[in-house]
Amino acid sequence: MSQPVEIGTLPNTSSITIKKLLSLGIKNSSDLLNYFPSRYENFSLISNIENSRPGETVTIIGKVIDAKFQIARTGLRIQNFKLEDDTGIIEFGFFNQPYLLRVIKPGMYFSVSGEIEIFGRKTILKPKEYEIVDSLKPKKSLLKHTGRIIPIYPEKAGLSSKTIREKIFYVLSTLSPSNRVNNLDRLLPEKIVLYNGLIDEINAYRNIHYPVDFSDLERAKARLAFDELFTIQLASLIVKRSWLAEKTTNNFYFERFENEINRLIKGLPFKLTTAQIRAWNEIAADLKKINPMNRFLQGEVGSGKTIVAALACYLCKLNGYQSVFMAPTEILVNQHYQTFLTLFKDTDTKIIKITGRDRPKSTSNSAVSVDDADIIIGTSAILNRNFNKVGLVVIDEQHRFGVSQRAHLKKKGVNPHLLTMTATPIPRTVALTLYGELDLSVIDEMPKNRLPVKTHFIPTWKRQSCYRWIDEQITTYKNQVYIVCPLIEESVNETMKSVKAANSEFEKLKKIFKNRSIGLLHGRMKASEKNETMKNFFYKKYDILVTTPVVEVGIDIKNATIILIEAAERYGLASLHQLRGRVGRGDKQSYCFLFTEKESPQIYDRLVFFSKTSNGNILAEKDLEVRGAGNIYGTQQHGFIDLKIAKLTDFSLIEETKKAAEYFLKNHKLSDYPELQLRTEINLEKKVSRD
C-alpha cells in the first residue's frame, strides 16, 4: 500500500461514518492521520481490583460475570456490570445506554478505564473508556481505548472520539518500514532529520496518536511541528526564488533624481520620523535593483506609511513609469486620492482614480487618460485595465499580499516592483513565517505631534455617565463619535445576525442621544449607500456613526475623536487596536471607551492591559501568546494559515525551519520527495488563494 487509502475503502466502516468523515475534509488515510488529538487521557496504569484505591485513574482487565438493568430511585436507567479478576470483583455502570447490554455480555474479557470511587459502602469503578479484549493479559499494543495514553479527538459532525480512534488505529497498523504509506518517512532528507534531532515521521505519527509516554508525545509534536513550518517556509522560498529569477521591465535611477526627492521631502508640512526614513531607504535600495521589489511595509495607523509609498510612486514617475496604487474600497481610494493631490500639488504629477463605477478622474479639468497618468489610484477594478508602462504597484490594507495580483499583471506583460502595506498589527514571527517570500519593513515610530488615544475600560455602572460625557463633548467641541456594535461572529462577510444587532443598537442609541444626528453603517449596505453614509459623516452631517466592526479600518476622519466599543471582551487585543485606530487622526485629544456585557477578573485584566498599551505589535504578540493566530485574526484575516501542531510563538523553530528550507533548495530536488512536493504545492495554492 504505497498510496493513501481512500476513506471509503476502510474496513468495517459504515456509509454513515464515511459521510461524516468526508464532511470534515477527511478523504483518505493521510487526512485521517493528520486529524490530531485535542488532548489525552492517561489510562496507562493497569491495576488489579484488590490494589485499586479510591481517587486513582486505572485500567482494570477482567471477565464480565454479571450484566443487568436497573432503575434508580431518581428514575435513571442504569446498565450495571460486574468485573472479576484473580484478586476480586468490582462493579461499573452506565446511565441510559441500554444498547450496552447487547454489547457487554457475561463471559467476555473486558478492559475498563476510569476512576475508582466509594459509592455508599462499596468501591466501584466509574468508567470513562472500555473495550472487549481476548484474554486477561492482552497485548498492550493491541489496546485502542484503554490501558495506555489515549487520544481524545475533536468530536465534530457527530463522530465520536472512539470511532475516530478505531479508524486511526487501523491506519497506524498499516505503517511499517517495509510498507511506506504516503512515503511518510521520505518527507525530509536524512541530513535535515539528523541535524535537527528529529524522529522519523512514521514514529511521529504513531506517537502523536498513541504515545508510549509523554516524552514520546513531545518528540512527535516536535517533528510534526517542524514539518508543518518547513513546508510553509519552503513554499515562501520557492515563490521568492522565482521572483528573484525575474527581471523588471523597468530600471529606476535614484541618484539621478535625488534632488527632486529631497525637495519633495523638505516641502512636507511635517518632518519624517527616523522609522519612515529607514523604511524609505530600504524601499529605494530595492527600486535600484533589476529584480522586482517584493516588500511588505507594516506600521501603526497614523505612522506615515502612505507618504513613504508616495515617495516610491514619485521616484517611479521621475523615471518615466506609472504607479498603480490599489486600495480595497472606494472610500479609501477617495481618501488616498485626496492625500496624493495634496502631497503633489507643487509638482507636475498627473494623478487619476479608478473605481468600479468611476470614470478616470484627474487633477485638472482636462481629461487625463490612463496612458498619460503618472499615478493611478483605484480598487481591484484597476486590474481590468491594460497598462504598458507600470513600474510600481502598491497594495494597501488588504491583508492580501500580491501573489495573484502580480501574476495577473504579468500576464499583461507587466513585471513591476511590488509594495504591500498594512496597519494590521502582525507579530514578527507571523510575518516571517507566513509571508517569508516578502522583505519586511516596519515603521515602529509615531509622529511626535500625534497625541496618544486615551483608552478607558468602563464598568457597567458607569455606562450612563459615559453617555452623558460623550453628549457634552459633542455640544462643547463639536466632536464626532464612532459607536461600534457588538461583535456577533467573526466572518469574512457581514452576517444578517450582525446587521440585526447593528439595527438594534442604532434604535437604542437614537433614544439615548435624542438630540443628535446618527448614521448607520454595516457591511450589507450597497457600496453607494456606504459611500453616502461616510460622506455625510465626513462633512459632519452626523454627530454619531453606529458601525459594525468589519467595515473600513483605514478611514481618516480627523474630527472623529471618540470611539465606543460595545462588548469589547469579544474582541482580540489586535482587533481592538485596529478599531481604536479610527480615532486620534487629527490634532485633538481622542478617546476610546470599552464597554462590556460580562465582567470578570480575567476580562478586567485583559482590557486594562489594552487600555495601558498603545503599541500594536505588543498587543498582537500578547494575543498570539494567549489566543493563537487563528483566534486573533479570525476568518476576517483568512490569509493566515491555521497551524495544527506548530506555534507561531516558537521563534527558534521558525528560524530552524527557514534555514532547513534554504539548505534543501540548495542541495535537493523537490521532485525527489513526492510527499513533500504535494504538501508544498498545497501551501503555494494557499498563498495564491490569499489574494
Buried (B, 14 or more C-beta within 10 A) or exposed (E): EEEBBEBEEBEEBEEEBBEBBBEBEBBBBBBBBBBBBEEBBBBBBBBBBEEBEEEEBBBBBBBBEEBEEEEEEEEEEBBBBBBBBEBBEBBBBBEEEEEBBEEBEEEBBBBBBBBBEEEEEEBBBEBBBBBEBEEBEBEEEEBBBBBBBBBBBBEEEEBEBBBBBBBBBBBBEEBEEEEBBBBBBBBBBEEBBEEBEBBBBBBBBBBBBBBBEEEBBEBBBBBBBBBBBBBBBBBBBBBBEEBEEBEBBBBBEBEEBEEBBEEBBEEEEEEBBEBBBBBBEBBBEBBEBEBBBBBBBBBBBBBBBBBBBBBBBBBBBBBEBBBBBBBBBBBBBBBBBEBBBEBBEEBEBBBBBBBEEBEBBBBEEEEBEBEEBBBBBBBBBBBEBEBEEBBBBBBBBBBBBBBBBBEBBBEEEBBBBBBBBBBBBBBBBBBBBBBBBBBBBBBBBBBEEBEEBEBEBBEEEBBEEBBEBBBEBBEEEEBBBBBBBBBBEBBEEBBEEBBEBBBEBBEEBBEBBEEBBBBBBBBBBEBEEBBEBBEBBBEEEBBBBBBBBBBBBBBBBBBBBBBBBBBBBBBBBBBBBBBBBBBBBBEBBBBBBBBBEEBEEEBBEBBBBBBEBBEBBBBBBBBBEEBBBBEBBBEBBBBBBEBEBBBBBBBEBBBBBBBBBBBBBEEBEBEEBBBBBBBBBEBBEBBEEBB
